[in-house]
Amino acid sequence: MGLETPDDAAVFRLSEDLALVQTLDFFTPIVDDPFTFGQIAAANALSDIYAMGGRPITALNILCWPCELGSEAAVEILRGGAEKVREAGAAVVGGHTVEDKEPKFGMAVTGLVRPGEELTAAGARPGDLLVLTKPLGTGILATALKGDFLTAAEVEEAVEGMRLLNAGAARAARKVGARACTDVTGFGLLGHLLNMLGEEGLGCLVEASSVPFYPRTLEMAAMGMVPAGAHNNRLFYGGDVKAEGVDELLLCALFDPQTSGGLLLAVPPQEEEEALEVLKRENPAGAWVIGSFRERGDAKVVVLP
């Protein structure tokens, strides 16, 4: 699996029973604390391995750093990232640093998966449930935090969500027979959902009232704390989305770019009760059924209030 599919990571077969899963992600700080930023960036990079059904084994640091900031904060970022990699049962095996005007940190992560056991963005069928494993709103809340409209304490629940590994959610997805999986990151919920639909006539109905948000997300959106990425996502993907009677701010939040967001799963409908039970047990953030896949109508995605 490479550039020809919209999956979260590449998969390279080594033998009949072993394949590598490889991914790369890095970004600018979204919180002030360096250690926490390192944790979030690592969890975000590791997420792509989990979204493909893989097990992370190694990670390489990528650090861009202004020398005038000194080394102490950089060390804390690297320490935070290393802690999350250890939690995932993997190892940091090196990396590279360059001087830059703006701090950036992330990781290139390698994992393992058995060929044929990958979770991919494709595979959902009409009738399958659309399940989300973390609330939304990190882009809006990070924008509000940078603008001093919120304090660090007021976004702590979102920060905890961002540094939570998707390992438990991925484990549960396997147990309940999820047919497709992706993680919700920069393209927002609706952008990543559209990547699951492909061009073969599959559609999806999203119930906006069932979508969970971190506290104060919609309040901050109403105050204009919406990142440019949300508007860009809507411009790019909006033509494939039909919203009927949905509040404008809520619709905008469904395009909000996420950092270290949850998994988006297609689960067979007969597994709903067990799936939610297993996901909530394995994944501390919880699980929500927010819609269902169906035959495509006049739009790929229909959003209802």
N, C-alpha and C positions, 0 to 999 in steps of 0.2 A: 504494500500500500504506500503510495507516494503522492505526488502532486496532482494526480488525476482525480482524487476523491477529496471531499471536504472534511476529512477526519482530523482528529486532534494531534496525531503523531504518525510518524512513518513506521512501517513494519517491514523488516528485512529478514527473510528466511535464511537461516544458517544450515538447517538440516530438517529432516522430516518431523522432528519433535521439538525443535527449538528455533525461535525467531527473536530478533532484537526489536525493541520499541524505542524510538528516539524522538526527542523533542527539545525545544529551545524557547525560553521566554525571559524577558527582562524589561524593567520599566523604572520610571522615576518614583521617588518616595511619595506615598500617599498618607503617611502618618509621620509625626515628628520624632518618635523614639526610634533610634537606629536598630536596636535589637529586634523590636517588633516588626520593623520594615523588613529585616532579613528573614524573619519567620514567615511573613506573608508572601514575600517573593518566592521563597523556597516551596511553600505549600502550593502556590499558583503553578509553578513549573512542574512539580510532581503530579499535579492533577491530571495533566494530559496523559500520563502513563496509566493512571487509574481509569480514566475514561475509555481507554482502549482495552481494558481487561488485563493489563500487564502488572508486573511486580518490579518496582524500581530497584536497581542494584548499585548504580554509580551516578555521581553528579559532578559537574565541572562549574566552578564559579565564573561569572562574568561581572566584572566591576568596573564602572567608569567613575572617576573620582577627581574632584578639584583639589589640587595639592594644598591650597590655602586653608582647607578645612582640617588639615592635620590627619593623623592616622587613628586617633582614638575612636571616632565614630565609625570609621571604615572597619575596624576590628570588630566592633559590636554588630555591625551588619553581617559580617561573615560568620560571627559566632551564632547569631540568630538563625541564619540559614543552615549552618551545620547541625544545630540542635534538631531542626525539623527533618533533615535528611536521616539523622540517627533514629529519630522516632519512626521513620518509614522503613527502617531496617536496611538502609542503603549506606553508602560511604561517599564522602567528598574526596575525590582523588586528584584534585588540582584545579587549575583555572587560569584566568588571564585578567590583568588589570591594565587600563589605559587612563591617561590623564584626559579629563573632559571638563567643560564649563559647568555641567550639571550632573549631580549624582545619579547613577543608574545601577541597578543590581538585578541579577537573575541567575538562572542556571541552565546548562544543557544537561539533560537527564537521559540515561539509558536504562531500559528495563527489559524484562524477559516475558515472553508469552509462548504458549504452545500453538503452533499453526493450526488454524481452524477454530480456536477458542477465543479469538479477538472479539471484543465488543466494538462495533463501528457505529457511525452516525446513521447508516442505512439499515434497513431491516424491519422497520415498523410496518404494521398491517392495519387496515381499517378495523376499528373496534378496539384497538389497543388503547390503554390509558396513558396519558401524559403525566409523568410524576416528576416533581422537583424536590431536591434534597437540601437546599439552603434558601433562606429568604433573599430577596433582591434589595438593592438600594445603595450598594457600596460606592458607586460613582457619584451619585447625588450627595451622599453624606460626606465623602472625601472632599468634594467641592465646597460644601458648607463649612467643613473643618478648616480648610485653607483660607476661607474668607472670614474666619473668626465668628461665624454664626452659631457654631457649636463648640463645646469643649471636648477634650479627649475623653472625659468621663461619660459624656452623652453619646458617644459613638462606640463605647466599649463592647456592646453586644455585637455590633457589626465587625469590630476588630477581632473578637473571639471567633466569629464565623469565618473570617478570612484566613485566620491561621489554623483553622481546623482542617486536617487532612481529609481527603475524600476516600481514604482507604476503606473505612467502614461502609460507606455508601456503595462503593464498587463491589465489596464482598457480598453485601446484601443483594445487589443487582444480579450477581451470578446465582445466588441461592433461589431467587424467585423467577429466574428464566427471562430476564429482560432481553428483548429482541434488538434493541438499539440503544445507544448511549452517546452523549456528548457532554462536555461541561460548559457552563454558562460563564463566558468571560467578555472579551472586548466587543463582540457584536450584539450584546444584550440578549435577553430571553428570546425575543422574536427573531432576531437574526440567526441565532444558533438553531432555533426550531426550524426555520426555513432550510437550513443546511441538512436537516434530517429528512426533508420531504423529497428532495431530488426532482427529477423531471418526469416521473412515470405516472402521474395522476393521483398521487397521495396528497391529502389535505389534512388540516387539523383545526379543531374547534377549541378555543381557549376561553375559559370562564374567568374573567378579570377579577371577580369578587373572591375567587378561590386562591389567587396568587398571594403568597405571604411577602411582607415587606418588613425590613428592620424598622424599629421605632423612629418616628419623625421623618421618614423618607418623603412621604407625600407632602408633609408640612414644608419641608425645605424646597421641594419642587415648586410649591406654590409661591415661594419667596424668590424664585428665579435661580436657585442653586442647581441648575441642570448643566452638566458638562457638555462641551461641544461635541464629544463623541456620541452622545445620545441623539443630538440633532442630525449628525452625519449618518448614523445608523438608520434613522427614520427616512432620510432622503434616499438612501441606497436601497433599503428593503421595503419602504412603505407601499410601493406599488403592488406588492404581493400580499398586502394585509388589508382586510376589510373590517372596520370597526363599526359596530352598530350600537349607537347610544352610549358609548363608553366615554367617561370623563376625559377631557383632553390631558390633564396632568397625569392621570393613571396610565393612559396610553403612552405618554412620553416616558414614564418610568419603566414600561415594559421594553423600551429600547435602551435603557440605561446601561452603559458598559460596566461590566462587573470585574472585580479583581478577586481571584481565587473563589469564584462562585461555586454553586453546587452542581450536581449531575442532573441532567435532563434525560429521563428514561422512557422508553416505550415498553409497557408491561402488559402481558395478556390480561384481558378483563376478568377472567375466571380466577386470577391470582390476586385480585385487589386486596382482600382482607389480609391474606398472608403477607403480601408485599409490604403493606403499610406497617404491619406488626414487626416484620423482620427489619425493615429499614429504620424504624424508630428505635429498635433495640440496638442495631449495629451503628447507627449514625446519630450522634448527640444533637445535631442540628434539627433532626426530624425529617418528615416527608409529607408531601401534599399532592393529592390528585388535582391537577389544575385544568384538565381538558381531556380530549380524546382524539385519536386519529380517525379519519373517515375518507371516503372517496372525495376527490377534489370537486368543488363546485365552481362558482365564479371567481373565487380567490383561493390562493394556496392556504392562507390562514384567515379564519374568521374569529374575531374577538367579540365576545358578548359581555354585557355588564356583569 
